[in-house]
Amino acid sequence: MNPETFIYAFTFPLLGVFLGLVYKGIDRRFSARLTSRIGPPIRQPFWDVGKLLLKETVVPENAVAWIFNAMPVVSFAASMTLLLYIPFGVLKAPLEGYGDLIVILYLLTLQSLSMAIGGFASGSPFSSVGAQREMVLMMSYEMPLATVIVGFALVYRSFSLTTIASTPVWSIVGPLAAMGIVLLFIALLVVTPAELAKLPFDIAEAETEICEGMLAEYSGRNLALFYLSDAVRGFAMAALEVVLFFPFTLTGMLDLNLTGTGYYVVEALWFLFKVLVIYLLAVTLVRTSFARFRIEQASRIFWVYVNIIALVGVALVWMGV
């Protein structure tokens, strides 16, 4: 790891926290506009985190204290590590070449799993119900997510995101495989709000039913860490979809002759714009348009419909490469 990459490995996770909170603020503002409301200011998530950090951290009397306090740290660490495997525009990921997509799948699972374990450890019946729902959802949406990864591995013969980002998938597949990639993209779009615990798949945290579910007993610093983890995971998930399906560079599309700092700035802004579009499409528009599903409805959607879409997509990719 050269010095530039070493510095990048420390600065980008911090930048990811900032961008995650900004995108969370834009999401809330845009959702409010879609429903004819003014909505909170974009900076509201920063205020929320600051307020939580100043609050007292309360540990329930019946909780397993060390697990209860450790799970927010594990979740936040997993989300920060996740950013180290995702290329940022034309910049390579600091931890490239170590089975990127496989590790990303495990890190995404680890974040959800840490919330579930924290819910079980809290000793609250609301949290236990939420944790049980989260485990059922995880078993439902992880299958199509893994299927999407298999589809890209068939095309590139590699799990490296840097390899995938360097050559857009649309330029190396035929018509049949391209149809399969479109189906994989649709499957991943459906998985995204479930992975991020957003409507209509926020069943494990249903405020009106089980009082925030897994997070019912969390407060102060611990809740702030979960909040930051959620913000970073939202940005990382959208960035992952951009890298997989839309890694086109602006300079390449418009044939711009840019070099040096200008080149990196333009490509970084273009990358952030693409991430924002995916975020608004896969998260904001969906959670504003649909009501919450029941747990059996969500499981059926993923085990039947989304799995079929993903498996047909992989089959088309396999026949087309």
C-alpha positions in Angstrom: 0.0 0.0 0.0 1.6 3.3 -1.2 1.5 6.5 1.0 -1.3 8.0 -1.2 -3.5 4.9 -0.8 -2.7 4.8 2.9 -3.9 8.4 3.4 -7.0 7.6 1.3 -7.8 4.6 3.5 -8.1 7.0 6.5 -9.8 10.0 4.8 -12.4 8.3 2.7 -14.3 6.5 5.6 -14.5 9.9 7.3 -15.7 11.4 4.0 -18.2 8.5 3.8 -19.7 9.5 7.1 -20.1 13.1 6.0 -21.6 12.0 2.6 -23.8 9.4 4.3 -25.4 12.1 6.5 -25.8 14.5 3.6 -27.5 11.9 1.5 -29.7 11.0 4.5 -30.7 14.6 4.8 -31.4 14.9 1.0 -33.5 11.7 1.3 -35.6 13.1 4.0 -36.1 16.5 2.3 -36.9 14.9 -1.1 -39.4 12.5 0.5 -41.1 15.4 2.2 -41.4 17.3 -1.1 -42.9 14.2 -2.8 -45.7 14.3 -0.1 -46.2 18.0 -0.3 -44.4 18.8 2.9 -41.5 21.2 3.6 -39.4 18.6 5.5 -36.4 19.0 7.7 -33.2 20.8 6.5 -30.5 18.7 4.9 -28.3 19.3 7.8 -30.8 17.7 10.2 -28.9 14.3 10.4 -25.8 16.2 11.7 -27.9 17.8 14.5 -29.4 14.4 15.3 -26.0 12.8 15.7 -24.7 15.7 17.8 -27.7 15.5 20.1 -27.4 11.8 20.6 -23.7 12.0 21.4 -24.7 14.5 24.2 -27.4 12.2 25.6 -26.8 9.7 28.4 -26.2 6.1 27.3 -28.6 3.9 29.3 -28.1 0.1 29.6 -31.2 -1.8 30.5 -31.2 -3.7 33.7 -31.9 -7.0 32.0 -29.5 -6.5 29.2 -26.2 -8.5 28.6 -24.2 -5.3 29.0 -21.0 -6.1 27.2 -22.8 -7.5 24.1 -25.3 -4.6 24.2 -22.5 -2.0 24.2 -20.3 -3.9 21.7 -22.8 -4.3 18.9 -23.1 -0.6 17.9 -19.2 -0.5 17.6 -19.2 -3.6 15.5 -21.9 -2.2 13.2 -20.1 1.1 12.8 -16.7 -0.6 12.2 -18.3 -2.9 9.6 -19.8 0.1 7.7 -16.5 2.0 7.8 -14.6 -1.0 6.5 -17.1 -1.5 3.8 -16.1 1.8 2.2 -12.5 0.6 1.9 -13.6 -2.0 -0.7 -15.6 0.4 -3.0 -13.8 2.5 -5.6 -14.6 6.2 -5.4 -15.0 7.4 -9.0 -11.7 6.8 -10.8 -9.8 6.2 -7.5 -9.2 2.6 -6.7 -10.4 1.1 -3.4 -7.6 0.9 -0.8 -8.3 -2.8 -0.1 -8.7 -3.8 -3.7 -7.8 -7.3 -4.8 -8.9 -9.2 -1.7 -12.2 -10.8 -2.9 -14.0 -7.5 -2.8 -17.5 -8.6 -3.5 -17.3 -11.5 -1.2 -16.1 -9.4 1.7 -18.7 -6.7 1.0 -21.4 -9.4 1.2 -20.1 -10.4 4.6 -19.8 -6.8 5.9 -23.3 -6.0 4.9 -24.5 -9.1 6.7 -22.4 -8.3 9.7 -24.1 -4.9 10.1 -27.6 -6.4 10.1 -26.5 -9.3 12.3 -25.0 -6.9 14.9 -28.2 -5.0 15.2 -30.1 -8.3 15.7 -27.7 -9.5 18.4 -27.9 -6.2 20.1 -31.7 -6.5 20.1 -31.6 -9.9 21.6 -29.0 -8.8 24.2 -31.2 -5.8 25.3 -33.6 -8.0 27.2 -36.6 -6.1 25.8 -39.6 -8.0 24.2 -39.9 -5.3 21.6 -36.2 -5.7 20.7 -36.5 -9.5 20.6 -39.4 -9.4 18.2 -37.5 -6.9 16.0 -34.4 -9.1 16.0 -36.4 -12.1 15.0 -37.9 -10.2 12.1 -34.5 -9.0 11.1 -33.1 -12.6 11.0 -36.1 -13.7 8.8 -35.5 -10.8 6.5 -31.8 -11.5 6.3 -32.4 -15.1 5.2 -34.8 -13.8 2.6 -32.9 -11.0 0.8 -29.3 -12.3 1.1 -30.0 -15.0 -1.5 -30.8 -12.6 -4.4 -27.9 -10.4 -3.3 -25.5 -13.3 -3.5 -27.0 -14.3 -6.9 -26.2 -10.8 -8.3 -22.6 -11.2 -7.2 -22.4 -14.6 -8.9 -23.7 -13.1 -12.1 -20.9 -10.5 -12.2 -18.4 -13.2 -11.3 -19.5 -15.1 -14.4 -18.9 -12.1 -16.6 -15.6 -10.9 -15.2 -14.2 -14.2 -13.8 -13.3 -12.1 -10.8 -14.8 -10.7 -7.6 -12.7 -7.5 -7.8 -14.7 -4.3 -7.9 -11.7 -2.4 -9.4 -11.8 -4.8 -12.3 -15.5 -4.4 -12.7 -15.3 -0.6 -12.5 -12.5 -0.4 -15.1 -14.6 -2.0 -17.8 -18.4 -1.3 -17.8 -20.3 -4.6 -18.0 -22.5 -3.3 -20.9 -19.5 -3.1 -23.2 -18.3 -6.7 -22.8 -21.6 -8.7 -22.9 -23.9 -9.6 -25.8 -27.6 -8.9 -26.0 -28.7 -12.0 -24.1 -26.3 -11.4 -21.2 -27.3 -7.7 -21.2 -30.9 -8.8 -20.6 -29.6 -10.8 -17.7 -27.7 -7.8 -16.3 -30.9 -5.8 -16.5 -32.7 -8.4 -14.4 -29.9 -8.5 -11.9 -30.1 -4.7 -11.6 -33.9 -4.9 -10.9 -33.3 -7.6 -8.3 -30.6 -5.4 -6.6 -32.9 -2.4 -6.6 -35.5 -4.4 -4.7 -33.0 -5.7 -2.3 -31.6 -2.2 -1.5 -34.4 -0.9 0.8 -34.5 -4.2 2.6 -30.7 -4.2 3.1 -31.0 -0.6 4.5 -34.1 -1.4 6.6 -36.2 1.2 4.8 -39.9 1.2 3.9 -41.6 -1.0 2.8 -39.1 -3.5 4.4 -38.4 -1.7 7.8 -40.5 -4.5 9.5 -37.8 -5.1 12.1 -37.9 -1.5 13.3 -41.6 -0.8 12.8 -42.2 2.3 15.1 -46.0 1.9 15.2 -45.9 -1.8 16.0 -42.8 -2.6 18.1 -41.4 0.8 19.2 -38.3 0.8 16.9 -37.8 -2.9 17.4 -34.1 -3.8 17.8 -33.2 -0.2 18.7 -36.0 0.3 21.3 -33.6 0.2 24.3 -30.7 2.0 22.7 -29.8 5.7 23.5 -27.0 8.1 23.6 -23.6 7.1 22.0 -24.8 3.6 21.2 -27.8 4.9 19.2 -25.6 7.5 17.5 -23.2 4.7 16.3 -26.1 2.8 14.8 -27.4 6.0 13.2 -24.0 6.7 11.6 -23.7 3.1 10.5 -27.1 3.3 8.8 -26.1 6.5 7.0 -22.8 5.1 5.8 -24.4 1.8 4.7 -26.9 3.8 2.6 -24.2 5.7 0.8 -22.1 2.5 0.4 -25.0 0.5 -1.0 -25.8 3.1 -3.6 -22.1 3.5 -4.5 -21.9 -0.3 -4.9 -24.7 -0.3 -7.5 -23.0 2.6 -9.4 -19.7 0.7 -9.5 -21.4 -2.5 -10.7 -23.9 -1.2 -13.3 -22.9 2.4 -14.2 -19.1 2.9 -13.9 -19.0 5.2 -16.9 -16.7 8.1 -16.5 -17.9 11.6 -17.6 -14.6 12.4 -19.4 -14.9 9.2 -21.4 -18.6 9.8 -22.3 -18.0 13.5 -23.4 -14.5 12.9 -24.6 -13.1 15.6 -22.3 -9.4 16.2 -22.2 -8.9 16.7 -18.5 -5.8 15.9 -16.4 -4.5 16.4 -12.9 -6.8 17.8 -10.2 -9.5 18.9 -12.6 -9.9 15.3 -13.8 -10.3 13.9 -10.3 -12.7 16.6 -9.1 -15.0 16.3 -12.2 -15.1 12.5 -11.9 -15.7 12.6 -8.1 -18.6 15.0 -8.6 -20.0 12.8 -11.4 -19.7 9.7 -9.2 -21.5 11.4 -6.3 -24.3 12.5 -8.7 -24.8 8.9 -9.9 -24.9 7.7 -6.3 -27.5 10.3 -5.5 -29.7 9.3 -8.4 -29.5 5.6 -7.4 -30.2 6.5 -3.7 -33.3 8.6 -4.6 -34.5 5.9 -7.0 -33.9 2.8 -4.8 -34.6 4.3 -1.4 -36.4 7.6 -1.3 -39.0 7.0 -4.1 -39.7 3.5 -2.9 -40.2 4.3 0.8 -42.4 7.3 -0.1 -44.6 5.2 -2.5 -45.2 2.0 -0.5 -46.6 1.1 2.9 -44.9 -1.3 5.2 -45.2 -5.0 4.2 -46.0 -7.7 6.7 -43.1 -10.1 7.4 -44.6 -13.0 5.5 -45.3 -10.7 2.5 -41.7 -9.5 2.5 -40.3 -13.0 2.7 -42.5 -14.2 -0.1 -41.4 -11.3 -2.3 -37.7 -12.2 -1.9 -37.9 -16.0 -1.8 -40.2 -16.2 -4.8 -40.3 -13.2 -7.1 -36.9 -11.5 -6.5 -35.1 -14.9 -6.4 -36.8 -15.9 -9.7 -35.7 -12.6 -11.3 -32.2 -12.9 -10.1 -31.8 -16.6 -11.1 -33.2 -15.9 -14.5 -30.8 -13.1 -14.8 -27.8 -15.3 -13.9 -29.0 -18.0 -16.3 -29.1 -15.4 -19.2 -25.7 -14.1 -18.2 -24.3 -17.7 -18.2 -25.8 -18.5 -21.6 -24.6 -15.1 -23.0 -20.9 -15.1 -21.9 
